[in-house]
Amino acid sequence: MLTGHVVVPSDAAYASSAELFNELHPSAPAAIAYCATVTDVQRCLGYARDHGVALAARSGGHSYAGYSSCPGLMVDVSALNRVTPMAGASQAVVGAGTHLIDVYGQLSAAGVLVPGGSCPTVGIAGLALGGGIGVLGRAYGMTCDNIASLQMVTADGVVRTCSPNQHEDLYWASRGGGGGNFGIVTSFTFTTHPIPAINLFTLEWAWGDAGAVLESWMQWLPNTPNELWSNCQLDSNGGAGGGVVKVTGVFAGATAACSSALAPLLIAVGSAPTYQFVGPEDYLRAMTIEGGCEGDTVSQCDAPTRSAFVAKSSYVNAALSGAGVSSMLDAVDSLASSVPAVGGGIVFDGYGGVINEVAADATAFVHRAAVACAQYSATYGSASPPASIAAGVTSWLEETQTRFAPYATGSYQNYIDPTLTNWAEAYYGSNLSRLSGIKRTWDPDDYFHFAQSIPLST
């Protein structure tokens, strides 16, 4: 008996309850358990093990590959969404099912923040367990770097607190080892930071300047203050000729300091932007702008949304050569010419700063030498794209990954990619062997298993 409730296929709410964020992935679990308490999670795990039923945990349901679902029991922790700033301490307890925009909204009321991503409805558990890159990452680190402790139900059904002093191996593995591998997390205690002055910036150039922009951006970013985060976006223009190139970002500090940090980039590009904005913004409003819901309230920003998309990623540990830059621009042009019916392109998210000050083996998140992570993606207008278009997009993604091969290493585990070969090495690199050892210790029967879960051996 659960304090929460169970939804089964015969219920009217089943179809909407089973949905995942990515519309391309069907979801048809035998049952969905909405857990209202930690004990509910334990009961679900015990039932599934006793009856030989497969199990998957869902926080926000944003797994790129649809791994938040399975044919058996979906354990939904969305009701575990309480956010509690701790009085007198620079910490907050956050339920594992809390959506990111609610973390931002509730913590901002207390004048503090936890660095995270931009998608407003992503679940905090998946984001934090796999790393968590975001617009304040260079200033305060990855989301996983700010986990002070966490509560997890392990495969034996026991609730465990994992911290630097308790179950240290699980604590290490949970900071970048990916969601769904070692147990079901029910809450996190995060280190919080006082909200600083915030500035946003957007710089756009003509497509003819895209090569100079990307090359200059990659050389400029590593030398910027930690307070500055930026990305470089190369977007297809749907076959209409050329593309869109822009540099956007967030600066944790004064407007004058932000402008000063941007000046070398503008000089290096050598051409004036066609659009330029630099200015202060309220922190919470800035998070809604970055999340694509500018002008909405927190509750409106948290409204269910879905998308049909495919994506791959590559880490770039040094500025691209001239040939590498040209190859990226050719890739964007290729998408526009070969599959003009879809939107997409390449986005380079900046790393460095505090992110790269952490040793590669200090947490399970190994990608500590990156200048940027490139995500190349395509978005369909329908969950059932025509076969010819789907085939064209698949070919484009594979060709783009091949283009990156000479310049890149690894892939981001939170952009989990079901088509990726050698995925375990790509996600976890030199930390893979240690992760497998922890998996053998805490889940020797490989109960928390899915297509790209941590293997028991390497």
N, C-alpha and C positions, 0 to 999 in steps of 0.2 A: 504494500500500500504506500503510495507516494503522497507527500504533502502537496506536490505539484499535480500535474495531470498527464494523461497519455492520450495521444491521437493515433487512430488506426485508419486503414484505408477506407473503411465504411463510413467514417465520419465526414460531415460536410466540410469541415475545416482542413481535411487532410491535404488536398491539392495545394493550397496556399502554404500550409505549414511545412510541407516537404521541400518547397522551392529553395534553390541556392542562388547566390548572387549572379553567377555566370550562367546565363540561360542555355548555353550550349551543352550543359551537363545534366542529364536526366537524374532525378532523385526519387527513388521509390522504396524507402525503408519499410520493413514490416510493421514498425511502430516508431513513434516519436515521443520520447519522454521529456516533458518540460520539468526540469528539476528546480524546486523552490528552495531546497536546503542541501547542505553537504551530505546529509544522511540519504537524501534521495539519490545522489550520485552513487553512493556506496551500494544502495539497494539495486540500482540498475546494473552496476558492474557485477554484483553477486548473482543476480538473476541470469544475466547473459552468460556468465561462466558456467553456472550450474546447468544450463540448458544448451550449451554449445552454440550460442547465437553470436554472430559477428556484431561488433559494436564500433561506432564512430562518434566522436564528440563534435558538437557544433557550438561555436561562440557567435560569430557573425555570419558564418556560412560563405566566406569570401575566398576559400581555397580556389586558386586558378584552375586546378584540375578536378574540382568537385570532390575532394577527399573528405569533406565534412559529412558525407553521407555514405551509406553502405546498404546492402540488402537486408541487414538485420535490424538492430536497435540503434536509432539515432538518439544520443544523449544531448539534449539542448540545455545549455546553461545560461540562456539569455535572461532568466529571472534572477540570476545571481549578479545583480547589477548595481549594488550599493557602492557609493563613493564616499569615503570618510576621511577627511583631512584630520591628522592627529594633532591635537592642541599641544603647543609647546615643543613640537618636534617637526623636523623637515621631512615628514613622511606622510603618505596617505595609503589607506587600504582600499583596493579597488576590486570589485567582484569580477570574476573571469568573463562574464557575459556582457559586460558594459561596452556599449558602442563608443567609439573614439570621441565623437562630438560631445557625448555626455560626460566623458572624462574631462574634456576641455571646459565645458560649461560649468560643471560643479566645482572643479578645482579653481577656476578663475574667480569664482565668488569668494574664495578664501585668499585670493591674491597670489596663487602659486600655480605651477605648471609641471607636467611630466612631458618630456619630448616624445612625439609620436609622428604618425604618418598624416596624410592629407585626406584620405577617403573617410567621410564622416560616419558611415555605418559599419566600418570594419570592426570586428570584435577585438578587444584588447588582448585576449589570450593568444590568438594566432599571431597578431602583430608582434607582441613582446617575445614569445617563445622562439620565433624565427629570426629575430634581430630588431627590426623596427627603425627604418630610415625615415627621417622627416625633416621639416623645414628648420628645426632648431637643433638638429643633430650635431653639427660642427661645434655648436656652443656648449651643449650639455650631454652629448653622446647618444648612442642608440637607445631605444626604449629598453632593450635587454640590459644595458649597462646601468640602468637606474632601478633594477629589481633589487631591493634590499632583502626580501625573502618571499616565499610563496607557499601556498598550501595546495597539496596534491593528493589525490586518491590513487594509489599505486595498484598494480595488477592483483595484489593479494587483498584488496579491499580496505586497506588501512589508510587513514588520513595522516599525512606526514607534513611537517613544516620543514622546508628546505631553506637553508641560509648558509652563510660562511662558517657557521659553527654546528649546524645540524644537517646531516645527510648532504655533506658538501659536494659529493659527486653528482647528485641529482640537481643541486643548485647550479653547479657549473654547466651541466648539460642543458638545463632549461633556459640558459641565456644564449640562445642562438641555435640550439639543436633541433628546432622545429616543433610544431604542435603535433599532438597525437602519438608521440613516440614512447613515452615512459609512463604515462598515467593521464588522469584528467585533472587539470588545474582548476581549483574553485575560487582562489583569490590570490592577489598579489599585494605586497607592501612595497610601494615605490618611494624612492628618494624624490622629493619635490624641490623646486627652485622658485625663488621670487620672480614674479613676472617683470621683465625689464621693459624699457621703452622699445617699441616695435616700429620698424619701417619696412615697407614693401617697395619693390622696384620691378619695373618691366621695361625692357629695351627691345625694340623690333627693328629689323633691317630688311632691305630688299633681298630677294632670294639670290641675286647675283653676288651678294656679300656673304653668303652662308659659309663658304670655305674659310674666309678670313675670321668670321665670328667664331666658328667652332675651334679653329686652331688657336686663336687668341684666348678664348675662354679656358681651354685646357691648360694653357701655359700660365694664365693669370690666377686661376682658382687656388692652387696650392700655396700661393704667397699672400693670400688675403687673410684678414683677421679671423679668428675662430668665431667671432660673433656673426659672420656672414655665411649664409647658405645660399646656394644658387643651383639652377639647372639650365641646360641648354636644350631647346626643343627644335627639332627638325620635323615638321609636319607636312605630310602629303597634301596637295591642294586638289585632290580628286580629278587629276587629269586636265585641269583648267590652265595648265602652264605654270611651271615653277612650283615653289612650295612656300612654306612659312617658316621663318627662322626667328626665334626670340630667346632672350635670356631673362629669366625672372628670378626672384629671390626674396629672402627675408633677412633683415639685419636687426640684431638684438643690441640696440644702442641708439645714439643720437643721429638725427638726419644728416648733419654735417659730416659725421664720421662715415656714414653710409656713402654719401656722395664722394668723399675722398677715396674710399676703397674702390669705387667704381671707375674713377678717373683713369687708372692705367689700362683698363679694358677698352674704354672708348678710344684712347690714344692708339692702342695696339691694333684695333680693327681698322682704323684709318678712314672710315666712312661714317657720316653722321647717321644716327638711327632715324628711321621714318616715324617712329613713335618712341617717346621716352617719358617715364613717370618714376619719380622717387618721392616718397612722402610718408609721414607718420600714420599709424593706424592703431586703433584699439585692438588689444590682443585677441579677444574672442571673435571680433569681427574679422580680423586677419585670418583666423583659422577657418571661418566659414568661406572666406574668399578663396583660400588655398584649396578648400574642399569642394569648390564648384557650386556653393549654395549661397552666394553673396546676397545679402538683403533678407535672408530667411532667419527666423528664430531658431533656437537650438532644436525645438521639437519638429519644426518644419524640415530642418536639415537632416533630422534623423528619420524622416519618412522613408519607407521601404522603396528601394530602387533596384533595378536589375539591368544587366548588360550582357550582350553576346560578343565575346572577344576571344582572341588568342594572342599569346605573347611569349617571347623568349627574352633572356637577359645575358649580359656578359660584363665582367669587370675589366676595367682598363686601369692599369697600374702606372702608366706614364702617358704623357701627352702624345697624341697620334702624330705620326709622320704626315708629310704632305700627301703621300699616296694613300694613307689611311683615311685622312679627311676626305679626299676625293671619292674614295670608295663608299664612305657613308652617304655622301650627297647623291652618288649614283644609285644607292639602294633606295633612297626616298623617291628619287625620280622614277625608279623602276616600279615602285608600288603604284604611283600615279598613272603610269602608262600601261601597266599590265593588268591591274585590278582597280580601275577608276571608280568602281561602285562602292568601295569601302573607304573608311577613314583610317588613318594610322600614321606611323612614322617612327622616329627614334627620339627618345628623351634620355639625356645624360644627367643623372642626379649626382650632385657633388658630394664627395666624401672629404676626408682630411679632418683638420681640427682635432677636437677631442676624440672623435671616432678612432682616428689613427694613432692616438697616443696610448691606446690600450694594446697590450701585447697579443699576438695572434692566438696564443694558447691560454690567455687569462680567462677567457670565456669560450663557449663552443662556437661563437661567431668568429670565423677565421679570416674574413676579408678585411684586414686592417692595413693594407698597403695601397688600397685603391685611390686613384684620383677621382674616379666616377664609376657608377654602375649604369650601363646603357640598357634600357628596356625598349625593345622593338615590338610593336604590337599593331594589330588591326582590329577594328570594331565593325561588326555587322549590324545592319539595321533590323535584322530578323534573327530569331533563334534557329531558323532553318534556312540558311543561305543556300542558293543553288549550288549543285555539286561542282560546276565549273568555277564558280567564284571561290568556294572553299578550297578547291585544289590549287587555284592560283595563289591564294593567301598562304597556304602551306608551303608551296614552292618558294614564295618570297621570303618567308621566315627562315627556311633552311638556307637559302642563298645568302641572306643577311648574316646568319650565324657563321657561315663559311667566310664571309668578308671580314668578320671580326677575329677569326681564328689567329691570324698572325700577330694581333695586337692585344689580345685579351686572355684572361684566365679566370675560370670559375664562373658560377652563376649564383644568383640570389635565391636562397631557399624559400623566401616568402613570395617569390614569383615562380612558384613550383611549376615545373614543365613536364608533362607526361610523355613528351616525345624525346626528351633529352637522353642521349646515351652517356654512360659513365656519370650518371647524375650524382651518385653519392660522393664521388671525388670532387665533382664540380661544386657541390653545395658546401662540403665540410673539409676538404683538403686534408691538411696534416692533422686535423682533429678527429678524423673519421675513426681511426683505430680506438681511440679513447672512448668515443661515443658508443661504439659497438660493445666495448667491455662493460660500460655502464648499463647498456641494454641487456646484456646477459645476466648481470647482477639483479636487476629489478624486474625484468620481464623475460625470464628464461624460456618461457613457452611461446614467446612472440605473439602474445595475445593482442597487443596494440599494433596491428599489422595493416598496412595498406600498400599500394603499388610502389610507393617511394618512402616507406618507413625505414628507420635506421636498421640496417641488417645486423644479425647476431654475430656475424663474422665478416672479415674483410679479405 
